[in-house]
Amino acid sequence: MRFAYLGSGSRGNGAVISSGSTHVLLDCGFPAGEAQRRLQRLGLEASQLAAILVTHEHGDHIGGVSALARRHRLAVFMTLGTRAAGKMHADVDVQVIDGHSPFAVDDLEIHPYPVPHDARQPCQYVFHDGQMRLGVLSDAGCITPHIRSMLAPCDGLAVEFNHDRDMLARGPYPQSLKTRVGGQLGHLSNCQSAGLLAEIGMARLQHLVLAHLSEQNNSQALARQAAATALDVDEDWVQIADQDQGLDWRQLAPR
């Protein structure tokens, strides 16, 4: 199994997870044409995708889903709440999922799990190819016991490191937005995500990717330092999904 990012941040999110000939797109917060260009950068065409999975209805995650799915006749998987709140064209094939029940897309077994975020029925996902597990966590305001249990057995992780608490407090956002971002239904801080990593540890981890970094309230240096310290690894080992450049393929392989 391998994975890559089209881009990650408040201006658009999207990741690709692949096993064999199965490729799924996780979120698409970019216009369809831009998403296609970013997929090509990874050596893929949108027509090769087996499906699009959606985490929640916020525009930086769902903005390009309907157009891309309609253009390439792709099935879209999302919770009922996301379906109700999201804007999908009538002829898009929407498959409603239970946020607690696994399902399969060709060679991938996919385990959704609910997260605390200010959306209708948000979920994140763990991907399993029969041997390796990749866990993705973003757009959550706090770490729950269920989140820990879902991510602990993963061989690869992509985890939100949205903001540095001090930078958020001193930053340009109005107080209402600062309260939202830092709240229980907002986004994970460097400190929160580092605490999760310290609990999980390095026993299984092959790759760690930091995602959804705020351009106003965080820096790659601060996020990478927090993650590396939590896992007691070199900072160079920690990867970051960039807003504009995304992240090239990372491979998970049995040891």
TAWOCOR-V9772 format. One record per residue. N is the residue number from 1. SS is DSSP state (~ for helix, > for strand, _ for the rest). BURIAL is + if it has 16 or more other ideal C-beta (glycine too) atoms within 10 Angstrom, else -. Layout:
n={N:N}
ss={SS:SS}
burial={BURIAL:BURIAL}
//
This chain:
n={1:2:3:4:5:6:7:8:9:10:11:12:13:14:15:16:17:18:19:20:21:22:23:24:25:26:27:28:29:30:31:32:33:34:35:36:37:38:39:40:41:42:43:44:45:46:47:48:49:50:51:52:53:54:55:56:57:58:59:60:61:62:63:64:65:66:67:68:69:70:71:72:73:74:75:76:77:78:79:80:81:82:83:84:85:86:87:88:89:90:91:92:93:94:95:96:97:98:99:100:101:102:103:104:105:106:107:108:109:110:111:112:113:114:115:116:117:118:119:120:121:122:123:124:125:126:127:128:129:130:131:132:133:134:135:136:137:138:139:140:141:142:143:144:145:146:147:148:149:150:151:152:153:154:155:156:157:158:159:160:161:162:163:164:165:166:167:168:169:170:171:172:173:174:175:176:177:178:179:180:181:182:183:184:185:186:187:188:189:190:191:192:193:194:195:196:197:198:199:200:201:202:203:204:205:206:207:208:209:210:211:212:213:214:215:216:217:218:219:220:221:222:223:224:225:226:227:228:229:230:231:232:233:234:235:236:237:238:239:240:241:242:243:244:245:246:247:248:249:250:251:252:253:254:255}
ss={_:>:>:>:>:>:>:_:_:_:_:_:_:>:>:>:>:>:>:_:_:>:>:>:>:>:_:_:_:_:_:~:~:~:~:~:~:~:~:~:~:_:_:_:_:~:~:~:_:_:>:>:>:_:_:_:_:_:~:~:~:~:_:_:~:~:~:~:~:~:~:~:_:_:>:>:>:>:>:~:~:~:~:~:~:_:_:_:_:_:_:_:_:>:>:>:>:_:_:_:_:_:>:>:>:_:_:>:>:>:>:>:>:>:_:_:_:_:_:_:_:_:>:>:>:>:>:>:_:_:_:_:>:>:>:>:>:_:_:_:_:_:_:_:~:~:~:~:~:~:~:_:_:_:_:>:>:>:>:>:_:_:>:_:~:~:~:~:~:~:_:_:_:_:~:~:~:~:~:~:~:~:_:_:_:_:_:_:>:~:~:~:~:~:~:~:~:~:~:~:_:_:_:_:_:_:>:>:>:>:>:_:_:_:_:_:_:_:_:~:~:~:~:~:~:~:~:~:~:~:~:_:_:_:~:~:~:_:>:>:_:>:_:_:_:>:>:>:>:>:>:_:_:_:_}
burial={+:+:+:+:+:+:+:+:+:+:-:+:+:+:+:+:+:+:+:-:-:+:+:+:+:+:+:+:+:+:-:+:-:+:+:+:-:+:+:-:-:+:-:+:-:+:-:-:+:+:+:+:+:+:+:+:+:+:-:+:+:+:+:+:+:+:+:+:+:+:-:-:-:+:+:+:+:+:+:-:+:+:+:-:+:+:-:+:-:-:-:+:-:+:-:-:+:-:+:-:-:-:-:-:+:-:+:+:+:+:+:+:+:+:+:+:+:-:+:+:+:+:+:+:+:+:+:+:+:-:-:+:+:+:+:+:+:+:+:+:+:-:+:-:-:-:+:-:-:+:+:+:-:+:+:+:+:+:+:+:+:+:+:+:-:-:+:+:-:-:+:-:+:-:-:-:-:+:-:-:+:+:-:-:+:+:+:+:+:+:-:+:+:+:-:+:+:-:-:+:-:-:-:-:+:+:+:+:+:+:+:+:+:+:-:-:+:+:-:-:-:+:+:+:-:+:+:+:-:+:+:-:-:-:-:-:-:+:+:+:+:-:+:-:-:+:+:-:-:+:-:+:-:-:-}
//
